[in-house]
Amino acid sequence: MPENIGFVRDRISRAAAQCGRSVDSVTLIAVSKGQPATQIDAAARAGLRNFGESYLQEALEKMRAVSERDITWHFIGGLQANKTRSVAENFAWVHSVDRLRIAERLSAQRPYHAPPLNVCLQVNVGGELSKGGASPEDVPDLIAAIAKLTRLKLRGLMCLPPAEDDLDRQRHWFAQLRELFDSLNKSGAGLDTLSMGMSGDFEAAILEGATHVRVGTAIFGPRTNTIQSA
Ligand SMILES: *Cc1c(COP(=O)(O)O)cnc(C)c1O
């Protein structure tokens, strides 16, 4: 797996170089859902520091197992209201905020001794019914409302677009999110994060300005642990 991390880092460097960006402008989040804690430990030893999880219960168990490692945890999964407290208590970032009620709960439940919780608003750029995320037309009002929540630090936008094989089609979806991001920033939103790109399409995402790529299988291989409840 250290070898896979090297391959992924090379792909990130090449994509960044291709569009004249510094490689340091892209943060690699290792998506460890469905992987045992031993794999997280090995990836941390190989130098990774940011890890993403989608299922709360599974994440909490693994966090305990690798608690001696210096890890920044990102929650990237669908979030129900009854899970927000534990997410607010245990993660540094949430990429999958998709409605105001969830943001309000995360803000109210973020512990006072912790820094504000970093959040991204997930946007459903492809309009797919099977996927979470706010509709693009609702984004400006949601951004304005979330920005007022004192225990959150609103960082930017996230998307999980339709899967495409072709680079230009991949770029098309990521460009939608970037254009929304640029227009919000023109109105003073002050966003600094575009969380987009996974194993199959992160080069396209980097070409369109991704600051955070979320990469699972290209690092860890196929997911083995299938716990997806809670
Ligand atoms: C699973 C997942 C990923 C990683 O997907 P891979 O194809 O394994 O790289 C990234 N983002 C989200 C939101 C995910 O659920």
The ligand as an SDF file (V2000), in Angstrom:
LIG
                    3D

 15 15  0  0  0  0  0  0  0  0999 V2000
  -16.1700    6.1910   -1.0430 C   0  0  0  0  0  0  0  0  0  0  0  0
  -16.0450    7.6430   -1.2830 C   0  0  0  0  0  0  0  0  0  0  0  0
  -14.8920    8.1690   -1.8760 C   0  0  0  0  0  0  0  0  0  0  0  0
  -13.7240    7.3360   -2.3530 C   0  0  0  0  0  0  0  0  0  0  0  0
  -14.0630    6.5750   -3.4720 O   0  0  0  0  0  0  0  0  0  0  0  0
  -12.9550    5.7150   -4.2600 P   0  0  0  0  0  0  0  0  0  0  0  0
  -13.5690    5.4890   -5.5900 O   0  0  0  0  0  0  0  0  0  0  0  0
  -12.7460    4.4550   -3.4810 O   0  0  0  0  0  0  0  0  0  0  0  0
  -11.7180    6.5220   -4.3390 O   0  0  0  0  0  0  0  0  0  0  0  0
  -14.8110    9.5510   -2.0090 C   0  0  0  0  0  0  0  0  0  0  0  0
  -15.8130   10.3610   -1.6100 N   0  0  0  0  0  0  0  0  0  0  0  0
  -16.9380    9.8810   -1.0470 C   0  0  0  0  0  0  0  0  0  0  0  0
  -18.0010   10.8360   -0.6290 C   0  0  0  0  0  0  0  0  0  0  0  0
  -17.0960    8.5120   -0.8810 C   0  0  0  0  0  0  0  0  0  0  0  0
  -18.2310    8.0610   -0.3280 O   0  0  0  0  0  0  0  0  0  0  0  0
  1  2  1  0
  2  3  1  0
  2 14  2  0
  3  4  1  0
  3 10  2  0
  4  5  1  0
  5  6  1  0
  6  7  2  0
  6  8  1  0
  6  9  1  0
 10 11  1  0
 11 12  2  0
 12 13  1  0
 12 14  1  0
 14 15  1  0
M  END
$$$$
